[in-house]
Amino acid sequence: MEIKEILLIGVVFLNFCLGVLIYWNNKKNLTNILFGLLAFSLSLWTFGMYMYIKNPIDYDRILIWSKILYFAGINIPLFFVLFSSSFPEGYIKIKKIIIFIFTLVYLFLSYLILFTSKVISGLSLEVLDNRILIHGPFYYLYFSFFLDRKSTRLNS
C-alpha cells in the first residue's frame, strides 16, 4: 500500500470519528448535526478519492467512484456554509428562501451527478494510470455551485 493510500484511509477514519464524536456529544444541537454532516461529507469524499485511485483500470468502477466523488464534493460547501452560519449561536442565520434555492440546486445537481451523464459523461483511459473525466453539458453548473458559495454573502 502506497503512502498516499495510507494517508487517505487515515483521513477517512479521522473525519468519520470526528463527525461521530461531535454528533454524539449533543445530538439535538443544530451546530453539532451540521458539523457531523460536514465531517461525514469529507469522509465520503476522501473515501471516494481513495477508491478512485485504488481501482484498477476498470471503466465502470472508476466512473461510479467518480460520480460518488463529485456527489460528496457538493455536500462539503453546502454543509460548511450551513455549519459556519449556525456556529456558535446554534441557529442558521441565512434567509430561508436562500436555503430553499440552494437546496433545490443541490438536489438537482445530485440527481444529475448520480443518475445521468450530464455532469460526468464519460471517462478516457487512453494512457495507463491516466484517467481523464469527460465532462457533460451541466459540468459548469456543478462548478458554479462551488463559486456561488465563495462569492456571495449569505448572511442577513
N, C-alpha and C positions, 0 to 999 in steps of 0.2 A: 504494500500500500504506500502510495506516494505521500509526501508531506502535505501537499495541498488537500488531499482527500482526508487525511487525519484532522487537519485544521477545520475543514468544512463540517465534518461529523462533530467535532468539539463545539463549534459554534451552534450547530443544530441543538445539541444537548443543552448547552448553556442557555440559549434563548428559550427553549421549551421549559426548562426548570425554573428560570426566572419568571416566565409567564404564569406557571402554576403556583409558584411561591407567592407572588403578588396577588393573584386572583384569590387564592385560598386565605390570604391574610384578612380580607374583608370582602366577601362575595357580593355584598349589596352596594358597595361603593362604586359609583359610575366610573371614577377615575381608575380604580383597580381593574374593572372589567375592560375598559378601553386599553389600558396598558397590557393586560393579558392578551387581548386580541392582537395588539401590535407585536408583542413578543412571539405569539404563535404564527403570525404572518411572516415575520423574519425567519422563524424556524422552518416554515414550509418553503419559503423562497430559497433558503440555504440548502435544504434537502433536495429541492428541485435542481439546484445548480450541481450538487454532488451527483445526482442520478444522470443529469445531462452529460457530465464529464465522464462518469464511470461506465456508462453503457457502451458496448461495442458498436461498431458501425452497423446499426440496425435502424433503418429508416423509420419504421413505425414507432418504436420505443422512443427514439430521440424526438420525434415530432410530438408525442404525448407529453414527454417531460418538458419540452419547450413550451407547450401550452400551459402546463401546470406552473412553470417558472414565470411566465407572463401573467397568469392569473394571480399568483401570490404577490407579484410585483405591484399590482394595482391596489392590493389591500394595504400595503405599507403606507403610502401617502394618505389614504383615507383615514386609517386608524391613528396615524401620527397627528393629523390635523385635529381630529376629534379629541384625542388624548391631551394634546397640548392646550386645547381650548378649555378643557374641563379641569386642568391642573392649576392650582391646588384647591380651588373652591368646591369642586365636586359636581358642577353642572356645566353644560355646554353653553358657551357664550356666542354661538353663531345663530343667526336667524334661521328659523325652521324652514323657510322657503329655500334657502341656500342649501341646507342639509338635504331637503327633498330633491332638489335638482341634481346635486352631486350623487345622491343615492340612485336616482334614475340612470344617470350616465354610467355609474359603477355597474349597475345590473345589466345595462345594455352591453357594455364592454365585456363583462364576464361571460355573457351569452355568446358574443361574437368570438371571444378567445377560445372558449371551451367547446363550442358546438358547431362552429363554422370555420371556413378558411379565409375569412375576411381580414383578420389581423396577421395571422401566420398562414400563408398559402402553401408553403412547401419547404423543402429542405434540399440543399445541394451537398452531395457527398463526393465531389469530384476528386478531391485530394485526401489521401489517408489522414485521419485525425483532424481534418479541417472541415468543420460543419458550418455551413452558411445558411441562415434562415432566409427564406424568401418572404418578404412582407406583402400582405394583401392590401386592398384599397383603403381599409379602415385603420391601418397602422398609424397614420398621422393623428387620428382621433385618440388612439391609445397613447401616443407620445404627448399630445397636448393635455391629456389628463394629468400628467406629471407637472407640466409647465404651469397649468392653471393653479395648482396648489402652492407653487412657489411665488407666483407673480401677483396674486390678488390678496387683498386684505379681507379676511373672512369675519373678523370681529366687528361688532356693532349691530 
